[in-house]
Amino acid sequence: MTGRWQMMVALSLCVALFSANWTALYVAQQAISRDLHLTSAAGVWLIYLYPAALLAVLIPVKGRLSVLLLGLGAFCLASFGAALAPNGAMLIGCRAGQGLAAAIALRAGFELAREHFRGTEWGPALVLPVALAVPALIAGPVIGGVITDYLSFRWVFLINVPLTVVALVLVALFTPRRAPHPHPHPHPRA
């Protein structure tokens, strides 16, 4: 597996993490509302603010690798803050932070991948993140329900911390530092 495909695997794991995180609260929301005394309106904000914040993926970014790492780091911090949130307002703010950080990381990651997969290679490269995102979206409620039933809703957020650290390390290790040249240079004839 070449460096750019290793990078694509690392980016795909990030996509899966963000996808499962999106839907994990659908089941955990009842426990969160009960424990933090959220109103119905606050519960709606908790669920829908993350996907709304993901719309920031439409914002162009510069400095792709550094922005990707920054987005992952911010996602990790927002997840940790959500796990420790003493009230609904802080939890909702951290949830918005998770969505924005995920959007930044996704946009930077896909632009970075686009530099390494050109032309007809781009379509096959996208199969991997999509192949992981769909089952992660489906698994999110199951994961959220199991964690909430056996631990606490706080672990739905806390589990993101080590997973994001792993994603940070994989992205940092496997992302090629230079994009391939668009056209090979012909060798001069002797």
C-alpha positions as CSV (number, residue, x, y, z in Angstrom):
1,M,0.0,0.0,0.0
2,T,1.5,3.3,-1.0
3,G,1.7,6.3,1.3
4,R,-1.2,8.1,-0.3
5,W,-3.5,5.0,0.2
6,Q,-2.4,4.8,3.8
7,M,-3.3,8.4,4.1
8,M,-6.7,7.6,2.6
9,V,-7.3,4.8,5.1
10,A,-6.4,7.3,8.0
11,L,-8.8,9.9,6.5
12,S,-11.5,7.2,6.1
13,L,-11.2,6.3,9.8
14,C,-11.7,10.0,10.6
15,V,-14.9,10.0,8.4
16,A,-16.1,6.9,10.2
17,L,-15.5,8.5,13.6
18,F,-17.3,11.7,12.7
19,S,-20.2,9.7,11.2
20,A,-20.7,7.4,14.2
21,N,-20.5,10.5,16.4
22,W,-23.3,12.2,14.4
23,T,-25.8,9.4,15.1
24,A,-24.7,8.1,18.5
25,L,-26.7,10.8,20.3
26,Y,-30.0,9.7,18.8
27,V,-30.3,7.1,21.5
28,A,-28.2,8.7,24.2
29,Q,-30.2,11.9,24.1
30,Q,-32.9,10.6,26.5
31,A,-30.3,9.9,29.2
32,I,-28.6,13.2,28.6
33,S,-31.8,15.1,28.9
34,R,-32.7,13.3,32.1
35,D,-29.3,13.7,33.7
36,L,-28.8,17.3,32.7
37,H,-32.5,18.3,33.0
38,L,-32.6,19.5,29.3
39,T,-35.8,21.0,28.0
40,S,-37.3,19.5,24.8
41,A,-35.9,22.4,22.8
42,A,-32.4,21.9,24.2
43,G,-32.6,18.2,23.3
44,V,-33.4,19.2,19.7
45,W,-30.4,21.6,19.7
46,L,-28.2,18.8,21.0
47,I,-29.2,16.4,18.3
48,Y,-29.3,18.8,15.3
49,L,-26.5,21.3,16.0
50,Y,-23.8,18.8,15.0
51,P,-25.1,18.1,11.5
52,A,-25.8,21.8,11.1
53,A,-22.3,22.7,12.1
54,L,-21.0,20.1,9.6
55,L,-22.2,22.5,6.8
56,A,-19.0,24.4,7.5
57,V,-17.4,21.8,5.3
58,L,-18.4,24.1,2.5
59,I,-15.8,26.7,3.7
60,P,-12.6,26.5,1.7
61,V,-9.4,26.0,3.7
62,K,-5.7,26.6,3.2
63,G,-2.7,24.7,4.7
64,R,-4.5,21.4,4.3
65,L,-2.4,19.1,6.6
66,S,-2.0,21.6,9.4
67,V,-5.7,22.5,9.2
68,L,-6.6,18.8,9.2
69,L,-4.6,18.2,12.3
70,L,-6.0,21.4,13.9
71,G,-9.5,20.2,13.2
72,L,-8.8,16.8,14.7
73,G,-7.3,18.4,17.8
74,A,-10.3,20.7,18.2
75,F,-12.7,17.7,17.8
76,C,-10.7,15.9,20.6
77,L,-11.0,18.9,22.9
78,A,-14.7,19.5,22.2
79,S,-15.4,15.8,22.9
80,F,-13.5,16.0,26.2
81,G,-15.4,19.2,27.1
82,A,-18.7,17.5,26.2
83,A,-17.8,14.5,28.4
84,L,-17.2,16.9,31.4
85,A,-20.0,19.3,30.7
86,P,-21.8,20.2,33.9
87,N,-24.9,21.5,32.2
88,G,-26.8,21.5,29.0
89,A,-25.6,24.8,27.7
90,M,-22.0,23.7,27.8
91,L,-22.8,20.4,26.3
92,I,-24.6,22.0,23.4
93,G,-21.7,24.4,22.9
94,C,-19.2,21.5,22.8
95,R,-21.5,19.6,20.4
96,A,-21.4,22.6,18.1
97,G,-17.6,22.7,18.5
98,Q,-17.4,19.0,17.5
99,G,-19.4,19.6,14.4
100,L,-17.3,22.6,13.3
101,A,-14.1,20.8,14.1
102,A,-15.3,17.7,12.1
103,A,-16.2,20.0,9.2
104,I,-12.8,21.6,9.2
105,A,-11.0,18.3,9.3
106,L,-13.2,16.8,6.6
107,R,-12.8,19.7,4.2
108,A,-9.0,19.9,4.8
109,G,-8.7,16.1,4.5
110,F,-10.6,15.8,1.3
111,E,-8.7,18.7,-0.3
112,L,-5.5,17.0,0.8
113,A,-6.6,13.7,-0.7
114,R,-7.6,15.5,-3.9
115,E,-4.0,16.7,-4.3
116,H,-2.8,13.0,-4.2
117,F,-5.6,11.4,-6.3
118,R,-6.1,13.0,-9.6
119,G,-8.2,12.3,-12.7
120,T,-9.6,8.8,-12.8
121,E,-8.0,7.9,-9.4
122,W,-10.3,10.3,-7.5
123,G,-13.5,8.2,-7.8
124,P,-11.9,4.9,-6.5
125,A,-10.2,6.8,-3.7
126,L,-13.6,8.1,-2.5
127,V,-15.0,4.6,-2.2
128,L,-13.1,3.9,1.0
129,P,-14.5,6.8,3.1
130,V,-18.0,6.2,1.8
131,A,-17.7,2.5,2.5
132,L,-16.8,3.3,6.2
133,A,-19.2,6.2,6.7
134,V,-22.4,4.4,5.9
135,P,-21.9,1.5,8.4
136,A,-20.6,4.1,11.0
137,L,-23.8,6.1,10.6
138,I,-25.9,3.0,11.1
139,A,-23.7,1.8,14.0
140,G,-23.8,5.1,15.8
141,P,-27.2,4.6,17.6
142,V,-26.2,1.1,18.6
143,I,-22.9,2.3,20.0
144,G,-24.6,5.2,21.8
145,G,-27.2,2.9,23.2
146,V,-24.8,0.3,24.5
147,I,-22.5,2.9,26.0
148,T,-25.4,4.8,27.7
149,D,-26.9,1.5,29.0
150,Y,-23.7,0.1,30.5
151,L,-21.6,3.2,31.4
152,S,-22.8,6.8,31.1
153,F,-23.8,9.2,28.3
154,R,-20.5,10.9,29.1
155,W,-18.6,8.0,27.6
156,V,-20.3,8.6,24.2
157,F,-18.1,11.7,24.1
158,L,-15.1,10.5,26.1
159,I,-14.5,7.5,23.8
160,N,-13.8,10.1,21.0
161,V,-10.6,11.3,22.8
162,P,-8.4,8.2,22.4
163,L,-10.0,7.5,18.9
164,T,-9.1,11.0,17.8
165,V,-5.6,10.8,19.2
166,V,-5.2,7.6,17.1
167,A,-6.6,9.4,14.1
168,L,-4.2,12.3,14.6
169,V,-1.2,10.0,14.8
170,L,-2.2,8.0,11.7
171,V,-2.9,11.1,9.6
172,A,0.4,12.7,10.8
173,L,2.4,9.5,10.0
174,F,0.8,8.5,6.7
175,T,0.1,11.8,4.9
176,P,2.7,12.4,2.2
177,R,4.3,15.8,2.7
178,R,4.3,16.5,-1.0
179,A,1.7,16.0,-3.7
180,P,2.8,14.1,-6.7
181,H,3.9,16.1,-9.7
182,P,1.0,16.5,-12.2
183,H,3.2,15.6,-15.2
184,P,6.4,13.7,-15.1
185,H,9.4,15.6,-16.5
186,P,10.8,13.9,-19.7
187,H,14.4,12.9,-19.4
188,P,16.7,14.7,-21.9
189,R,18.0,12.5,-24.7
190,A,21.7,11.9,-24.7
